[in-house]
Amino acid sequence: MKELTARQRQVLLLAANGNTNAAIAAWLGVTPHSVAEILTAAYRRLGASDRAQAVAIALAVGEIGVHQIHIPNPQQEAAA
């Protein structure tokens, strides 16, 4: 397994926090297709077959940290 690139790590972390490809694309100023390509490359590097597995592997091998995952707070989000 190879290390993720900085961009792959960034996009996977945004995905791990529940963002859609379209939302990630808007945030980064790229197309949703570019986001899909970046995630596919990250999956390959991690040996994952989907988003959830890629996040799990990235957490297990230290590519992303558990402290970087936002845990949704329904009460706080309802007030927003």
C-alpha positions as CSV (number, residue, x, y, z in Angstrom):
1,M,0.0,0.0,0.0
2,K,1.3,3.4,-1.0
3,E,0.8,6.6,1.0
4,L,-1.9,9.0,-0.1
5,T,-1.0,12.2,-1.8
6,A,-1.9,15.4,0.1
7,R,-4.9,16.0,-2.3
8,Q,-6.1,12.4,-1.9
9,R,-5.9,12.7,1.9
10,Q,-7.7,16.1,1.8
11,V,-10.6,14.8,-0.4
12,L,-10.9,11.5,1.5
13,L,-11.1,13.5,4.8
14,L,-13.9,15.7,3.4
15,A,-15.7,12.5,2.3
16,A,-15.2,11.0,5.7
17,N,-16.9,13.9,7.2
18,G,-20.1,13.2,5.2
19,N,-19.6,15.5,2.2
20,T,-20.9,14.4,-1.2
21,N,-18.6,14.6,-4.3
22,A,-20.6,17.7,-5.4
23,A,-20.1,19.4,-2.1
24,I,-16.4,18.6,-2.0
25,A,-16.1,19.8,-5.6
26,A,-17.7,23.1,-4.7
27,W,-15.5,23.5,-1.6
28,L,-12.3,22.9,-3.6
29,G,-13.3,24.6,-6.8
30,V,-13.1,21.5,-9.0
31,T,-15.6,19.4,-10.8
32,P,-17.4,16.4,-9.2
33,H,-15.8,14.2,-11.8
34,S,-12.3,15.4,-10.5
35,V,-13.4,14.5,-7.0
36,A,-14.5,11.0,-8.1
37,E,-11.1,10.5,-9.9
38,I,-9.2,11.6,-6.8
39,L,-11.2,9.3,-4.6
40,T,-10.8,6.4,-7.0
41,A,-7.0,6.9,-7.0
42,A,-7.1,7.0,-3.2
43,Y,-9.1,3.7,-3.0
44,R,-6.5,2.1,-5.3
45,R,-3.6,3.2,-3.1
46,L,-5.4,2.0,0.1
47,G,-6.6,-1.3,-1.5
48,A,-10.2,-0.3,-0.8
49,S,-13.3,-0.9,-2.9
50,D,-15.5,1.9,-1.6
51,R,-15.7,5.1,0.4
52,A,-16.4,3.5,3.7
53,Q,-13.6,1.0,3.4
54,A,-11.2,3.7,2.3
55,V,-12.0,5.8,5.4
56,A,-11.6,2.7,7.7
57,I,-8.3,1.8,6.2
58,A,-7.0,5.4,6.2
59,L,-7.9,5.6,9.9
60,A,-6.3,2.2,10.7
61,V,-3.0,3.1,9.0
62,G,-2.8,6.7,10.2
63,E,-3.5,8.5,6.9
64,I,-6.2,10.4,8.7
65,G,-6.8,10.8,12.4
66,V,-10.0,10.1,14.3
67,H,-9.8,13.6,15.7
68,Q,-10.3,14.9,12.2
69,I,-13.7,13.3,11.9
70,H,-16.7,15.5,12.7
71,I,-19.4,13.8,14.7
72,P,-22.7,15.4,13.8
73,N,-24.7,17.0,16.6
74,P,-28.4,17.0,15.6
75,Q,-29.3,19.6,18.2
76,Q,-26.7,22.0,17.1
77,E,-27.5,21.4,13.4
78,A,-31.2,22.0,14.0
79,A,-30.5,25.3,15.6
80,A,-28.4,26.5,12.6
